[in-house]
Amino acid sequence: MARVIRVTGAWTGLLSDWLDQEGLDAGPLRVALARWASRDNVPVQVWRDLLAQGLALVPGRVAPELDVGACVLPGHVGVLGYLVLASDTLGEAMLAYQRYETLFYGTRLAEIEVIGDQVEMRWPPSDNELGQQADGAAIAALVTFMRRQIDRAPPPLAVSFLERVEDEAASVYEAFFGCPVTWQDSHVRVRFPLHYLSLPMPRRDPTLRELLDRQARALVRALPESSGDSSGTDRQLQQVLLKLITEGKPSLTRAASAMHMSPRTLQRRLARHQLSWQQWLDRSREQLARQYLADPSLTLTDIALLLGFSEQSAFTRSYRRWTGNSPGRERRQQLSD
């Protein structure tokens, strides 16, 4: 069965910001972009057509889709952008992107492979292809995003696309990416040196810091106040649990391993708070869920994935068990207060 892809409504903000940068009025296009901006499901054909309409406003410019991609900000990729920025290293960021790509495209497409001393991210063709303009904007955004987060980041080693462009456009692509670009490949690809994976992410974005602070406060509420001598351990517990939840693999064994202790020792630490592992996990997820439900930009599916659930229905059942209320009703109540 073919995978049906879409883009998140936040991505339409990329085109809106480019129109602002270019000083283009584009009244009808802006109306359409505003209509789709609040959606979590924009059909790929709609995005492709919106982008084409925008690029048609600058006739004669070569490869303007790259300029669109260069406007990228974390908010344009929704919560996925903040998850990537919260990673400690570029390698973790790439894995976070792959793991949570469903928040952006509605399905998992990206493949990551280490090939000798290089690492490759690639995307296969789909039955409803984005097309070269949309692919060009997306990869330009990816590379720009990385350049902005890592000081003095060297260019990628190679980039590939599914289609072919005119020679003049091909030269513009190579100048933008600063590396050879291959056309009519079987996949869209970006290759980097393997040592890129250890480059630290600087966490400069203020919106990210606000998000991380809210997550930390939610986890403090989940773990009852402790004595001063164990507060450092408690902070480590919170950091480890948040990481495991967002990875979708929260287990006692994994948490203990991350803290370099045995599962029995971790259980004893939690017992000081009169909590079992499952109680702590549930309380943490409940507090994080309440925080996320207060953010109207997150869909219930987004929240389920952020909490490490494989699907929204599992999150809904758990939330009812924790609170006696459905997450949808809880959100409506929060927004009406």
C-alpha positions as CSV (number, residue, x, y, z in Angstrom):
1,M,0.0,0.0,0.0
2,A,1.4,3.4,-1.0
3,R,2.2,5.9,1.7
4,V,0.2,9.0,1.5
5,I,2.2,12.0,2.6
6,R,1.1,15.5,3.6
7,V,2.8,18.5,5.3
8,T,1.9,20.2,8.5
9,G,0.2,23.6,8.3
10,A,3.1,25.3,10.0
11,W,5.1,24.7,6.9
12,T,3.0,27.2,4.9
13,G,4.5,29.9,7.2
14,L,7.8,29.3,5.3
15,L,6.2,30.6,2.1
16,S,4.4,33.4,3.9
17,D,7.7,34.6,5.4
18,W,9.4,34.5,2.0
19,L,6.6,36.6,0.5
20,D,7.2,39.1,3.3
21,Q,11.0,39.1,2.6
22,E,10.4,39.7,-1.1
23,G,7.8,42.4,-0.4
24,L,5.2,40.6,-2.5
25,D,1.6,41.4,-2.0
26,A,0.1,38.1,-3.4
27,G,-3.3,38.8,-1.9
28,P,-5.1,35.6,-3.1
29,L,-2.1,33.4,-2.2
30,R,-1.9,34.9,1.3
31,V,-5.6,34.2,1.8
32,A,-5.0,30.5,0.8
33,L,-1.9,30.3,3.0
34,A,-3.8,31.7,6.0
35,R,-6.6,29.1,5.5
36,W,-4.2,26.2,5.6
37,A,-1.8,27.5,8.3
38,S,-3.9,26.2,11.2
39,R,-4.3,22.7,9.7
40,D,-2.2,19.8,10.8
41,N,-2.9,18.1,7.5
42,V,-2.1,19.9,4.2
43,P,-2.3,17.6,1.2
44,V,1.0,17.5,-0.6
45,Q,-0.7,18.5,-3.8
46,V,-2.0,21.6,-2.1
47,W,1.4,22.6,-0.8
48,R,3.0,22.0,-4.2
49,D,0.5,24.2,-5.8
50,L,0.8,27.0,-3.2
51,L,4.6,27.0,-3.6
52,A,4.3,27.1,-7.4
53,Q,2.0,30.1,-7.2
54,G,4.5,31.9,-5.0
55,L,7.5,31.1,-7.1
56,A,5.6,32.3,-10.2
57,L,5.5,35.8,-8.7
58,V,9.3,36.1,-9.4
59,P,9.5,35.2,-13.1
60,G,13.0,35.0,-14.4
61,R,14.6,34.2,-11.1
62,V,16.6,31.0,-11.2
63,A,15.8,28.4,-8.5
64,P,13.8,30.7,-6.2
65,E,12.7,27.6,-4.2
66,L,16.1,27.7,-2.5
67,D,15.4,31.2,-1.2
68,V,12.2,30.0,0.2
69,G,14.0,27.2,2.1
70,A,16.6,29.6,3.4
71,C,13.8,31.4,5.3
72,V,13.3,28.4,7.6
73,L,12.8,28.9,11.4
74,P,12.0,26.2,14.0
75,G,8.3,27.2,14.1
76,H,7.9,26.3,10.4
77,V,8.3,22.6,11.2
78,G,6.1,22.8,14.2
79,V,7.1,20.8,17.3
80,L,9.5,18.7,15.3
81,G,11.8,21.8,15.1
82,Y,11.9,22.1,18.8
83,L,12.5,18.4,19.4
84,V,15.5,18.6,17.0
85,L,16.9,21.7,18.7
86,A,16.6,20.1,22.1
87,S,19.0,17.4,21.1
88,D,22.5,17.4,22.5
89,T,24.4,16.7,19.3
90,L,23.7,16.8,15.6
91,G,23.6,13.0,15.5
92,E,20.8,13.0,18.1
93,A,19.0,15.7,16.1
94,M,19.1,13.6,12.9
95,L,17.7,10.6,14.8
96,A,15.0,12.9,16.4
97,Y,14.0,14.1,12.9
98,Q,13.7,10.6,11.6
99,R,11.8,9.4,14.7
100,Y,9.3,12.3,14.6
101,E,9.0,12.9,10.9
102,T,5.4,11.7,11.1
103,L,4.7,15.0,12.8
104,F,5.7,16.8,9.6
105,Y,4.9,14.4,6.7
106,G,2.3,12.1,8.3
107,T,4.5,9.1,7.7
108,R,8.1,8.1,8.2
109,L,10.2,8.6,5.0
110,A,13.7,9.4,6.0
111,E,16.4,6.8,6.1
112,I,19.8,7.3,7.8
113,E,22.8,5.2,7.0
114,V,26.5,5.4,7.9
115,I,28.6,4.7,4.8
116,G,32.3,4.6,5.7
117,D,33.3,7.9,7.1
118,Q,30.1,9.6,5.9
119,V,26.5,9.7,7.0
120,E,23.6,9.9,4.6
121,M,20.0,11.0,5.1
122,R,17.7,10.0,2.2
123,W,14.1,10.1,1.2
124,P,12.6,7.7,-1.3
125,P,10.1,8.8,-4.0
126,S,6.4,8.4,-3.3
127,D,3.3,8.1,-5.4
128,N,2.4,11.7,-4.7
129,E,5.8,13.2,-5.1
130,L,6.5,16.7,-3.9
131,G,8.2,17.7,-7.1
132,Q,11.5,19.4,-7.6
133,Q,10.5,22.8,-6.4
134,A,9.1,21.4,-3.1
135,D,12.1,19.0,-2.7
136,G,14.5,21.9,-3.4
137,A,12.8,24.1,-0.8
138,A,12.8,21.3,1.8
139,I,16.5,20.3,1.5
140,A,17.5,24.0,1.4
141,A,15.6,24.4,4.6
142,L,17.3,21.4,6.2
143,V,20.8,22.6,5.3
144,T,20.0,26.2,6.3
145,F,18.5,24.9,9.6
146,M,21.8,23.1,10.4
147,R,24.0,26.0,9.3
148,R,22.1,28.3,11.7
149,Q,22.5,26.0,14.7
150,I,26.1,25.0,14.3
151,D,28.8,27.7,14.2
152,R,31.1,27.4,11.1
153,A,29.4,24.3,9.9
154,P,31.1,23.2,6.6
155,P,28.9,22.4,3.6
156,P,27.4,18.9,3.0
157,L,29.5,16.5,1.0
158,A,26.8,15.8,-1.7
159,V,23.1,16.4,-2.4
160,S,20.9,14.4,-4.8
161,F,17.4,15.0,-6.3
162,L,14.9,12.9,-8.2
163,E,14.5,15.2,-11.1
164,R,16.6,17.2,-13.5
165,V,16.8,21.0,-13.8
166,E,18.3,23.3,-16.4
167,D,22.0,23.9,-16.4
168,E,21.7,27.4,-15.0
169,A,19.5,26.2,-12.1
170,A,21.9,23.3,-11.5
171,S,24.8,25.9,-11.0
172,V,22.6,27.9,-8.6
173,Y,21.9,24.7,-6.6
174,E,25.6,23.8,-6.3
175,A,26.5,27.4,-5.3
176,F,23.8,27.3,-2.6
177,F,24.7,23.9,-1.1
178,G,28.5,24.4,-1.6
179,C,28.9,20.8,-2.9
180,P,28.3,18.6,-5.9
181,V,24.6,18.0,-6.7
182,T,23.4,14.9,-8.5
183,W,20.2,14.8,-10.6
184,Q,17.7,12.0,-11.5
185,D,18.8,9.9,-8.5
186,S,16.7,7.2,-7.0
187,H,16.4,9.1,-3.8
188,V,16.7,12.7,-2.5
189,R,19.9,12.5,-0.5
190,V,22.1,14.7,1.7
191,R,25.6,13.4,2.8
192,F,27.7,14.7,5.6
193,P,31.1,13.7,7.2
194,L,30.5,11.2,9.9
195,H,32.2,13.4,12.5
196,Y,29.2,15.8,12.1
197,L,27.2,13.5,14.3
198,S,29.2,14.6,17.4
199,L,28.9,18.3,16.8
200,P,27.0,19.9,19.8
201,M,23.7,21.7,19.3
202,P,23.9,25.1,21.0
203,R,20.2,25.6,22.0
204,R,20.2,29.3,21.1
205,D,16.5,29.5,20.2
206,P,14.4,31.4,22.9
207,T,11.2,29.6,22.0
208,L,13.0,26.3,22.6
209,R,14.3,27.5,26.0
210,E,10.7,28.3,27.0
211,L,9.5,24.9,25.9
212,L,12.2,23.1,27.8
213,D,11.5,25.2,30.9
214,R,7.8,24.2,30.8
215,Q,8.7,20.6,30.4
216,A,11.0,20.8,33.4
217,R,8.3,22.4,35.5
218,A,5.9,19.7,34.5
219,L,8.3,17.0,35.6
220,V,9.0,18.7,38.9
221,R,5.2,18.5,39.6
222,A,5.3,14.8,38.8
223,L,8.1,14.0,41.3
224,P,7.2,15.0,44.8
225,E,9.5,17.4,46.5
226,S,12.7,15.8,47.8
227,S,15.3,16.5,50.4
228,G,18.1,18.7,49.4
229,D,20.8,16.0,49.4
230,S,19.0,14.1,46.6
231,S,17.9,17.0,44.4
232,G,20.7,16.5,42.0
233,T,19.6,12.9,41.5
234,D,16.0,14.0,41.1
235,R,17.0,16.4,38.3
236,Q,18.9,13.6,36.6
237,L,15.8,11.4,36.9
238,Q,13.7,14.0,35.3
239,Q,16.1,14.6,32.4
240,V,16.5,10.9,31.7
241,L,12.8,10.3,31.8
242,L,12.0,13.1,29.4
243,K,14.5,11.8,26.9
244,L,13.2,8.3,27.1
245,I,9.6,9.5,26.7
246,T,10.3,11.5,23.6
247,E,12.3,8.5,22.2
248,G,9.2,6.4,22.8
249,K,11.2,3.9,24.9
250,P,10.5,4.6,28.6
251,S,11.4,1.6,30.6
252,L,12.9,1.0,34.0
253,T,15.8,-0.9,32.5
254,R,16.6,1.9,30.0
255,A,16.3,4.6,32.7
256,A,18.6,2.7,35.1
257,S,21.1,2.1,32.3
258,A,21.1,5.8,31.4
259,M,21.8,6.7,35.0
260,H,24.6,4.1,35.3
261,M,22.8,2.2,38.1
262,S,20.9,-1.1,38.4
263,P,17.2,-1.3,38.0
264,R,16.9,-2.3,41.7
265,T,18.9,0.8,42.8
266,L,16.6,3.1,40.7
267,Q,13.5,1.4,42.2
268,R,14.9,2.2,45.7
269,R,15.5,5.9,44.7
270,L,11.9,6.1,43.5
271,A,10.6,4.4,46.7
272,R,11.9,7.5,48.6
273,H,9.1,9.4,46.9
274,Q,6.6,6.6,47.6
275,L,6.5,5.9,43.8
276,S,6.9,2.8,41.7
277,W,8.4,3.1,38.2
278,Q,5.0,2.8,36.5
279,Q,3.5,5.4,38.9
280,W,6.3,7.8,38.2
281,L,6.0,7.3,34.4
282,D,2.2,7.8,34.5
283,R,2.5,11.0,36.7
284,S,5.2,12.4,34.4
285,R,3.2,11.7,31.3
286,E,0.0,13.2,32.9
287,Q,1.8,16.4,33.8
288,L,3.4,16.8,30.4
289,A,0.1,16.0,28.7
290,R,-1.6,18.9,30.7
291,Q,1.1,21.2,29.5
292,Y,0.9,20.1,25.9
293,L,-2.9,20.3,25.9
294,A,-2.7,24.0,26.8
295,D,-0.7,24.6,23.6
296,P,-3.3,24.9,20.7
297,S,-0.5,24.4,18.1
298,L,-0.2,20.8,19.1
299,T,-2.7,18.2,17.8
300,L,-3.7,15.2,19.9
301,T,-1.6,13.1,17.6
302,D,1.4,15.3,18.2
303,I,0.9,15.0,21.9
304,A,0.6,11.3,21.8
305,L,3.9,11.0,20.0
306,L,5.6,13.5,22.3
307,L,4.6,11.3,25.2
308,G,5.9,8.1,23.6
309,F,2.6,6.5,22.6
310,S,2.5,4.7,19.3
311,E,-1.0,6.1,18.5
312,Q,-3.5,8.7,19.7
313,S,-6.0,6.1,20.9
314,A,-3.4,4.7,23.4
315,F,-2.8,8.2,24.7
316,T,-6.6,8.8,25.0
317,R,-7.1,5.6,27.0
318,S,-4.2,6.4,29.4
319,Y,-5.4,10.0,29.9
320,R,-8.9,8.8,30.9
321,R,-7.3,6.4,33.3
322,W,-5.1,9.1,34.9
323,T,-7.7,11.9,35.1
324,G,-11.2,10.4,34.4
325,N,-11.4,12.8,31.5
326,S,-10.7,12.6,27.8
327,P,-7.8,14.8,26.4
328,G,-10.2,16.4,23.9
329,R,-12.6,17.5,26.6
330,E,-9.7,18.6,28.9
331,R,-8.4,20.8,26.1
332,R,-11.8,22.4,25.5
333,Q,-12.1,23.1,29.2
334,Q,-8.6,24.7,29.4
335,L,-9.3,26.9,26.4
336,S,-12.7,28.0,27.8
337,D,-11.2,29.1,31.2
